[in-house]
Amino acid sequence: MACYGKCIETVIKHLDQFKPERDNPEQFLEAVSTSLQALSPQKQAFIMEVLSGCLEYRKLLTVVVDAFYVRDGRLCLWADYSLFEVICYLATFQLEELGFRLFSHIIKSQPLHKMCKFLGFLFNPLNLGSWIKDEWSLVYETAYVKENWIDPLMRWQPEVQELITQLQGVLTNQSPPSKTKTKVTEPKEFNLTAPRPRAIPVPEPVPEVAKTRPVPRSTYQPPREQQLLEVTKRHNRWKAEELLLRANIEAMRCAVPRTRGEPPEQDPKKKLQLRDPPRILKTPKLTFYRPNNAPVKLNTAAVLREAALYQRQVEKELQRVDKLVDGAGDFSEFLEWQKKMQAKDREEQLAAGECRRLQGKLSHEEAILARKQVELEKKQKAERQKEELLMQQCAERRLQEERSVKELVEQVMETQKNVRAAQMKLLKGRRQIVQEVMEESRELLQRSAEAAKEEQRRRCELTAQLRALETQPTRKGKLVDLTQIPGYGLEGEMSIVELRERLALLKEAQQRKQEEKRDQIIRGKRAKSQELQNAVEQVALCRAANGRTAALRWEEKKAQSATAGAPSQDERVLELQRRIREKAAQRRGQGAQPHVSAPQALRPKPRAQREAQRRLELEQSRERRLRALVQEGMACGPARPLGAA
């Protein structure tokens, strides 16, 4: 019994040393066999057989032992993992060969309480017939597992149960082991060098901060000058609008275009007077409002550019008035005739474009009919070719499968012949590699030991040097006189106190220069702001005048467009539309492909109608914009300037 116990301990020891991710099973078994040369051949054969079996069926044994630790062996040590693997292997694979008597001797040579727990878990009929069988069937075939492993374990279950009962009786009759007194280890303190006390640093003086002045109340109150400027701005705005309205009402007669047959009207009360636009004093505002009350922020360049544009328009208008006063002619009749001819040409172009579009649509319908016929013929031909190709592919696939089966049989027969020779060659190569690796590891261990010794010696030398440096006395401070001149003989040599005074004087001079430059920049900005203010006032007045004149022109244009008649349809267009409807009805009647025609409401309209509808929508949008402009001009009277933010 003691002999088998030692053999089992040897197997457990080698199993603990085996690492599957690092060691190769064949090389590991060879190394173990060389280390067991001192034992008898019988023990050596038993140990090698059990060890090789545990490595071969490691997956099956791991399933059972892991489940034992999860369920019944929660209080068992993980150091006994290999012991349970060996017992599981002997009970599952070697119980028939060993015999129950020898198996019971091996069980009794191990700790009895551990064996009782594990054997009761392993030979439980519920475990063998349920999850152990299912887990092992994932690795091997189900029939093979049931016939070779599960059924023999079920046959041996009654005898094993008697053995478990016998072991439990032995455990109950054993007296508890006496506790021996052991010497308790007493800890001792380390003999460490006491650290030096740190010097207390000298406290730095806290600088005194000058008391700040409180914020004046005028900072949070609006200035009185700003309120006066707002009142003046509103008054100037109101006066400017009155002057502009009076100028538009009392416009000069000679500036209005007329036909040649119409005699000029004379009004002796009105005289030609050209005056400069009134100058309004107001602050510059760079924000204007659109008709939808969306603010538009203009920069300086935009304001100046718009002011220059309005100035050029005023100059051109003055030149035109001068020419009319001198007796220049009017081209209104020629322009009206030119507009009529252009409208007539435009209608002819629209009719010709509509004819071309309908002709293209007619040819498209004819092409659809021809394409459907061609597609039907191609579809029938493709079906015939597909059937022929499918039959040919089936025959080729059968021949290819027969060839592949023959080649696979030949390859299997050749590999079975060469397996033995390849295994021997691989075994020799692995042995040589193991020897080389062991020699290299010995050399590396020697080198690392030498390097560690050298590093330890170097550290000891450095420690001795540092301790010697710490024992040397050091000078902590040095007295410095800031009023003393160094005396190196250089030109302009001075003490530190004098240098600080000169730097303070230089800094004051630089600050005075910066203040003067800042004042100069502020004066220049004020001058530019005044110029920009005048330009913004001029632009605001011109914009208001242009809005009112645009409203008058739009009313006249709307009255003229209302009297115009609808465009007439061309006979060529009607004929082409009739032919297109006939072709579409013919295509739907064939029924080659289901096609739903678009309803009459969704068909594209003629180009002339689309143009007329687009012009009508554009006129309506302009009218809405003009009404919004007029309402905003009436609303932003003296109470709200146009350029106010």
PyMOL commands that set and color helices and strands:
alter all, ss='L'
color gray80, all
select helices_A, chain A and resi 2-17+25-35+41-56+58-70+78-93+95-98+100-108+112-122+125-129+131-137+142-155+157-173+217-220+224-249+253-255+300-326+332-471+496-563+571-590+600-602+607-635
alter helices_A, ss='H'
color red, helices_A
select strands_A, chain A and resi 287-289+295-297
alter strands_A, ss='S'
color yellow, strands_A
deselect
rebuild
show_as cartoon
